[in-house]
Amino acid sequence: MRKTLGPTQTMIRARAKIRQKPVFSEFKIGQSAVYPGHGVGVVIAIESKEIMGAKTDFYIIEIQETGMRVMVPKKNAANVGLRPIISRDEAEDVLTILKDRASVKSDFQTWNRRYREYMEKIKTGSIYEIAEVLRDLYWIKSEKELSFGEKNMMDNARKLLIKELTIAYQKTELHSLPDMNKILGIESGA
């Protein structure tokens, strides 16, 4: 049974996880994995190819959202940020980040500088960094209009989070979480 932490303890733990590199594990055919910037996919095959005289094993991953297939060398999977789906405990940490209004930076940057900073966070593939991007853009949007690029980025971050959170939680359970429907853009009756 999970020990219940107070809001401050949960935020401290969530912030520490943002800076952690994910622990890499071997993937099996049929297992879900997250590919940075593209989201949740399924390992549909593991193939060996000869490249420049050396045999290399690849994960073949089909991205659920787009159907795109990605080949990732097994030996470089951790370097490119390929990681397993988060656990339910980690999903709770993500939701804590999304709710943490106090951590939103005062926004004195130009939209293009902010866009570059947020794009770098999304490219890491860290669900915690993506949650920070969505949270920040959500609250900035409540104060001023977002640029076209920021609106697209917010939608992308939302999609990446929802896909993974839906796997970590049951879909109906995710839809019933207080305050999350608004931030995640989930229809209350969906």
C-alpha positions as CSV (number, residue, x, y, z in Angstrom):
1,M,0.0,0.0,0.0
2,R,1.3,3.4,-0.9
3,K,2.1,5.8,1.9
4,T,0.1,9.0,1.6
5,L,2.3,12.1,1.2
6,G,1.3,15.7,1.9
7,P,1.2,18.2,-1.0
8,T,4.6,19.6,-0.1
9,Q,6.3,16.2,0.1
10,T,4.7,15.1,-3.2
11,M,5.9,18.2,-5.0
12,I,9.4,17.7,-3.7
13,R,9.4,14.1,-4.9
14,A,7.9,15.2,-8.3
15,R,10.5,17.9,-8.8
16,A,13.3,15.5,-8.0
17,K,12.0,13.1,-10.7
18,I,12.0,15.8,-13.3
19,R,15.7,15.8,-13.3
20,Q,16.2,12.0,-13.2
21,K,17.1,10.1,-16.3
22,P,14.7,7.2,-16.9
23,V,16.0,3.8,-16.0
24,F,16.2,1.8,-19.2
25,S,14.9,-1.7,-19.5
26,E,14.7,-4.1,-22.3
27,F,11.4,-4.1,-24.2
28,K,9.5,-7.1,-25.5
29,I,7.3,-7.4,-28.5
30,G,3.8,-6.1,-27.6
31,Q,5.0,-3.9,-24.8
32,S,4.1,-0.2,-24.8
33,A,6.9,2.4,-24.8
34,V,7.2,6.1,-25.0
35,Y,9.2,7.7,-27.8
36,P,10.1,11.4,-27.1
37,G,8.1,13.9,-29.1
38,H,5.8,11.3,-30.6
39,G,4.2,9.7,-27.5
40,V,3.1,6.2,-26.8
41,G,3.8,3.3,-29.1
42,V,3.9,-0.4,-29.1
43,V,7.0,-2.5,-29.9
44,I,5.8,-4.5,-32.9
45,A,9.1,-6.3,-33.7
46,I,12.7,-6.6,-32.8
47,E,14.8,-6.9,-36.0
48,S,18.5,-7.4,-36.8
49,K,20.0,-5.4,-39.6
50,E,23.6,-5.3,-40.9
51,I,24.8,-1.7,-41.1
52,M,28.4,-1.0,-42.3
53,G,29.3,-4.6,-41.7
54,A,28.1,-4.7,-38.1
55,K,24.9,-6.5,-37.0
56,T,22.6,-4.2,-35.0
57,D,19.3,-5.0,-33.3
58,F,16.4,-2.5,-33.6
59,Y,13.1,-2.0,-31.8
60,I,10.4,-1.4,-34.4
61,I,7.8,0.8,-32.6
62,E,4.4,1.8,-34.0
63,I,3.3,5.1,-32.6
64,Q,-0.4,4.8,-31.6
65,E,-1.4,8.4,-32.4
66,T,-0.1,8.4,-36.0
67,G,0.6,4.8,-37.0
68,M,4.2,5.9,-37.8
69,R,6.8,3.3,-37.4
70,V,10.1,4.1,-35.8
71,M,13.3,2.0,-35.8
72,V,15.4,2.5,-32.6
73,P,18.7,0.7,-32.2
74,K,18.5,-1.3,-29.0
75,K,21.9,-0.1,-27.8
76,N,20.9,3.6,-28.2
77,A,17.3,3.3,-26.9
78,A,18.2,5.0,-23.6
79,N,20.1,7.7,-25.3
80,V,17.2,8.7,-27.5
81,G,14.9,8.7,-24.5
82,L,12.8,5.6,-25.2
83,R,11.2,4.6,-21.9
84,P,8.5,2.4,-20.4
85,I,5.0,3.8,-19.6
86,I,4.9,5.5,-16.2
87,S,3.5,3.7,-13.2
88,R,0.4,4.8,-11.3
89,D,2.5,6.4,-8.6
90,E,4.4,8.4,-11.2
91,A,1.1,9.4,-12.8
92,E,0.0,10.8,-9.4
93,D,3.3,12.9,-9.4
94,V,2.4,14.2,-12.9
95,L,-1.0,15.3,-11.7
96,T,0.6,17.1,-8.7
97,I,2.8,19.0,-11.1
98,L,-0.2,20.0,-13.2
99,K,-2.0,21.3,-10.2
100,D,1.0,23.3,-8.8
101,R,0.1,26.9,-9.7
102,A,2.9,28.2,-7.4
103,S,5.7,26.8,-9.6
104,V,4.5,28.7,-12.7
105,K,7.2,31.2,-13.6
106,S,6.3,34.8,-14.0
107,D,6.4,35.3,-17.7
108,F,8.6,38.0,-18.9
109,Q,10.0,36.2,-21.9
110,T,9.1,36.8,-25.5
111,W,6.8,34.0,-26.9
112,N,9.6,32.7,-29.2
113,R,12.1,32.3,-26.4
114,R,9.5,30.6,-24.2
115,Y,8.6,28.4,-27.2
116,R,12.2,27.3,-27.6
117,E,12.5,26.5,-23.9
118,Y,9.3,24.5,-23.9
119,M,10.2,22.6,-27.1
120,E,13.5,21.5,-25.4
121,K,11.5,20.2,-22.5
122,I,9.2,18.2,-24.8
123,K,12.1,16.8,-26.7
124,T,13.5,15.2,-23.5
125,G,10.6,12.8,-23.5
126,S,10.2,13.3,-19.7
127,I,6.6,13.2,-18.7
128,Y,7.4,15.5,-15.8
129,E,8.9,18.1,-18.2
130,I,5.9,17.8,-20.5
131,A,3.6,18.2,-17.5
132,E,5.4,21.5,-16.6
133,V,5.0,22.8,-20.2
134,L,1.3,22.1,-20.2
135,R,0.8,23.6,-16.7
136,D,2.8,26.7,-17.6
137,L,1.0,27.3,-20.9
138,Y,-2.4,26.6,-19.3
139,W,-1.8,29.3,-16.7
140,I,-0.2,31.8,-19.2
141,K,-3.2,31.3,-21.4
142,S,-5.5,32.4,-18.6
143,E,-3.6,35.7,-18.4
144,K,-2.9,36.5,-22.1
145,E,-3.3,35.0,-25.5
146,L,-0.9,32.3,-26.6
147,S,0.9,32.5,-30.0
148,F,-0.2,30.1,-32.7
149,G,2.9,28.0,-32.0
150,E,2.3,27.9,-28.3
151,K,-1.3,26.8,-28.8
152,N,-0.1,23.9,-31.0
153,M,2.5,23.0,-28.4
154,M,-0.1,23.1,-25.7
155,D,-2.3,20.7,-27.7
156,N,0.7,18.4,-28.4
157,A,1.7,18.3,-24.7
158,R,-1.9,17.6,-23.7
159,K,-2.1,14.7,-26.2
160,L,1.2,13.2,-25.0
161,L,0.1,13.4,-21.4
162,I,-3.4,12.1,-21.9
163,K,-2.2,9.0,-23.9
164,E,0.2,8.0,-21.1
165,L,-2.0,8.9,-18.2
166,T,-4.9,7.0,-19.7
167,I,-2.7,3.9,-19.7
168,A,-1.4,4.5,-16.1
169,Y,-5.0,5.2,-14.9
170,Q,-8.2,3.7,-16.1
171,K,-9.8,6.1,-18.7
172,T,-13.0,6.6,-16.6
173,E,-10.9,7.2,-13.5
174,L,-8.8,9.9,-15.3
175,H,-11.9,11.6,-16.4
176,S,-13.3,11.8,-12.8
177,L,-10.2,13.5,-11.3
178,P,-11.0,16.9,-9.9
179,D,-9.5,19.9,-11.7
180,M,-7.8,17.7,-14.3
181,N,-10.6,17.8,-16.9
182,K,-10.0,21.5,-17.4
183,I,-6.2,21.4,-17.6
184,L,-6.2,18.2,-19.8
185,G,-9.1,19.4,-22.0
186,I,-11.2,16.4,-21.3
187,E,-14.9,16.7,-21.9
188,S,-16.7,16.0,-18.6
189,G,-19.2,13.6,-20.2
190,A,-16.6,11.7,-22.3
